[in-house]
Amino acid sequence: MSHATVTPKSANSLHGARLPKWFPWAVAAASVALGLGISTVAGLDSSIQWALIASLLFIVGSYAVAAAVEGKRQAKDRTATSLVWVAFLMAVIPLASLIWETVKQGVKVLDGFFLTHSMGVVADQEPGGGIYHAVLGTLEQVGIAALISVPLGILTAIYLVEYGRGKLAQAVTFFVDVMTGIPSIVAGLFILSLWIIMLDMGYSGFAGSLALCILMIPIVVRSTEEMLKLVPNELREASLALGIPKWRTILKVVLPTSIGGIVNGVMLAIARITGETAPVLLLVWGTSTINANPFDGPQASLPMYIYLQYSNGSEAAYDRAWAAALTLIAFIMILNLAARGIARWKAPKTGR
Amino acid sequence: MAKRIDVSGLNAYYSNFLAIEDISMTVEPRSVTAFIGPSGCGKSTFLRTLNRMHEVTPGGRVEGKVMLDDENLYGAGIDPVAVRREVGMVFQRPNPFPTMSIYDNVAAGLRLAGKYKKSELDGIVEKSLKGANLWNEVKDRLNKPGSGLSGGQQQRLCIARAIAVEPKVLLMDEPCSALDPISTLAIEDLIGELKEQFTIVIVTHNMQQAARVSDRTAFFNLAAVGQPGKLIEIDDTERIFSNPSVQATEDYISGRFG
């Protein structure tokens, strides 16, 4: 009997007023409308201004309404959610607009001809020409840099995680940290003075690759190190306890377990150095003709091509710069997607 | 095939910290020896000194003698990798290799140690899985990942992996502490069968388990936190649980400890 009298009361105390699901959307729509209205009245013509006003209204508005209807705690909860959404949009909108703008401007001259021809005899102010020489140069320079940096970086990380103890490991970690912070122009100047001035080797794609290595190695070491540290120690012990030597444990148990993450890190490092301009500008020198030999004579590369076309300043050159930028972004995006694909494919399996 | 372990005057350190002090005991072949004692008394550390896994921990080092039949595991020129092939180990938490299938997990020890004939591998995998009472449950999905099994099955997979390399001694570090009672029972039955072939040493916090599975029981204790762990006594399990010769053992077993 007592249950019958108590139950409805306790049910009531757990029951509070709830705003409907569409409430945040309604507040968002109202804030945008208000923001636009205020800007029009005040004569503000920048879209950033009305967007900031609308975001502020959205946060304040959802707190005020929720506090009135649902209570203070729920209102704070909603404010936190609103802040997260606003921050998310602030981060994504510039990115999306950048890609939109690049695609819009880039597709004008981006076609098969553009991708398969060099600037050759085309004068900078005239339309026509292409980026074949630059794509070739970028692929070769980045490819050589990756061939050198990836094995070096991964082996260094294996040393640091699996073997490194004491002073030497500390020193290596310290220098890797320092290298992470080296500005790309400094890496370029270093190779310039060492390779071109001291050793008198002349401008070449390979010199650019060397500078890119300086930038890439620390990224590969760092990301691989983090991935290796994620491999549970239990797996290493299980392997060692089976009488498997340490080097085979690393090769057959530790690396396969973390290979997805390592490949991902390597791809991100490649994406990062593909866009480097400064060292290439100093060391590869640039050319408008096709030079397939990275070891001899100036080459072109995509970032440098963009820079040169932009500084030329004519309408046709601007179009080419945008198209090259689009190509570069697409290349990096494909690399990232490939990295994700490999990471998913190689991830430790959990299914039955 | 099983071998006798004879430990004398063994100290184990983590850097400068003496974790276990002056342990001497004999582990009989073809029997189960259980280690009991409070947490932190050095049971697991001692177990790991028996296949040179202690030195895998940074700073870990050992003094003293561990004789496996007539070879000193800590003698000059002994290869720790060879020791671990003779003395296998099963860990507290099941740890199958996540990138490998059930079959590859069992075959891992042979394949990666590089000593096997391809034609024999299928037979060894089947024999080991049967030995670990897992064959009937997994025989239709040997190529599925080992991490898809239940906890108890994973632990039996780890046992199959350990016995596939045909060690002489099998060390088990609380092999049932992460398992439910039914899986525990399966593993205890398995231990009973395995002792026909192997020398088995098992660390356990479960007194009933020690009483059920072991022939001999060793009680470890430490004077205080920060003090080294010591072997208090080792005797036939029946005697330890009915009439131990040291008062501390009786206190611990009957729950009057601490």
Interface residues (C-beta under 8 A of the other chain):
Chain A: R165 P232 E234 L235 R236 E237 A238 S239 L240 A241 L242 G243 I244 P245 R248 T249 K252 V253 P256 T257 P348 K349 T350 G351 R352
Chain B: N51 M53 V56 P58 V81 A82 V83 R84 R85 E86 G88 M89 F91 R93 N95 F97 P98 T99 A108 G109 L112 A113 G114 R141 K144 P145 S147 G148 C158 R161 A162 V165
